[in-house]
Amino acid sequence: MADALTRTVRARVSLIRDGAQYHDQVYYEPNDTYTESTHQRVVLSTNMASPQEVDMAGVATAATLFLQTDRDILVAVNNASYLWPVNEHGALVLVGAFTHLYVQNESTTNQAVVDMIVTD
């Protein structure tokens, strides 16, 4: 019998002014099934001249991505020409459909450690 695999994606931004909450936005996708996933820790070298594709290890078309980094990096999905920054100690949650993931570390002094989870 095959494993029953489910994922839950949650993200929340809560804004508080003078001790009172004035905005609370929640994204919640409960218990969706998936068949393939990968969890990787990637160490990016310093001064990368161009974005490098991350092998999603068997996930052909990803539906969710959680990415966390300890340094400033650039990230793109599907097309390496459209990079966006993820700041030091930042995180990214993406729900959609993509087939390629690219990362780049432009720092000339620090390597970047990137932890990520991808599911289909």
C-alpha positions in Angstrom: 0.0 0.0 0.0 1.3 3.5 -0.9 1.9 6.2 1.6 -0.9 8.7 2.1 0.9 12.0 1.6 -0.7 15.4 2.5 0.7 18.9 2.9 -0.6 22.0 4.7 0.5 25.5 3.7 0.0 28.3 6.1 1.3 31.9 6.1 0.2 34.8 8.3 0.9 38.5 8.5 -0.4 40.2 11.6 0.1 44.0 12.0 -0.2 45.6 15.5 -0.3 49.3 16.3 -0.1 50.6 19.8 -0.8 47.1 21.1 -4.0 46.6 19.0 -4.1 44.4 16.0 -5.2 46.4 12.9 -4.6 43.9 10.2 -4.5 40.1 10.1 -4.1 38.3 6.8 -4.0 34.5 6.7 -3.3 32.1 3.8 -4.3 28.5 4.6 -4.4 25.6 2.3 -5.3 22.5 4.4 -4.4 18.9 3.8 -3.9 18.8 0.0 -2.5 15.5 -1.3 0.8 15.2 -3.2 2.9 12.4 -4.6 6.5 13.7 -4.8 8.5 16.0 -2.6 12.0 17.1 -1.9 13.7 18.8 1.0 17.2 20.2 0.3 19.8 22.3 1.8 21.9 24.1 -0.8 25.1 26.1 -0.1 25.5 28.8 -2.7 29.1 29.9 -3.4 30.1 33.5 -3.3 30.0 35.8 -6.3 27.8 33.7 -8.6 28.0 35.2 -12.1 24.5 33.9 -13.1 21.5 32.1 -11.5 21.9 28.3 -11.2 19.0 25.9 -11.5 18.2 23.8 -8.4 17.4 20.1 -9.1 13.9 19.5 -7.7 14.8 15.8 -7.4 11.8 14.1 -9.1 9.2 16.8 -8.7 8.4 17.5 -12.4 5.9 20.3 -11.8 6.0 21.9 -8.4 2.8 23.2 -6.7 4.3 24.5 -3.5 7.7 25.9 -2.5 9.0 27.0 0.9 12.4 28.5 0.7 14.5 30.0 3.6 17.9 31.7 3.4 20.5 33.0 5.8 21.9 35.6 3.3 20.5 37.9 0.6 19.9 35.9 -2.6 18.0 36.2 -5.8 15.3 33.6 -6.8 13.4 32.9 -10.0 10.9 30.3 -11.1 10.5 29.0 -14.7 12.6 31.8 -16.2 16.0 32.8 -14.8 15.7 36.3 -16.3 13.0 37.3 -13.8 14.8 37.3 -10.5 13.5 38.8 -7.3 15.4 39.3 -4.0 14.9 37.4 -0.8 16.6 39.2 2.1 19.0 37.8 4.7 17.1 35.5 7.1 14.1 35.8 4.7 11.6 33.2 3.5 9.5 32.7 0.5 6.2 30.7 0.2 5.0 30.1 -3.3 1.8 28.2 -4.3 1.3 27.8 -8.0 2.8 25.7 -10.8 6.4 25.8 -11.9 9.0 23.5 -13.4 12.3 25.3 -12.8 13.8 27.0 -9.7 16.8 29.3 -9.9 18.9 30.8 -7.2 21.9 33.2 -7.2 24.2 34.6 -4.5 25.8 37.9 -5.6 27.7 38.4 -2.3 31.5 38.5 -2.8 32.2 37.6 0.8 29.6 35.2 2.2 28.2 31.9 1.1 24.4 31.5 1.4 22.7 28.5 2.9 19.2 27.9 1.4 16.7 25.4 2.9 13.8 24.5 0.7 10.8 22.1 0.5 9.1 21.5 -2.9 6.0 19.3 -3.4 4.0 18.6 -6.5 
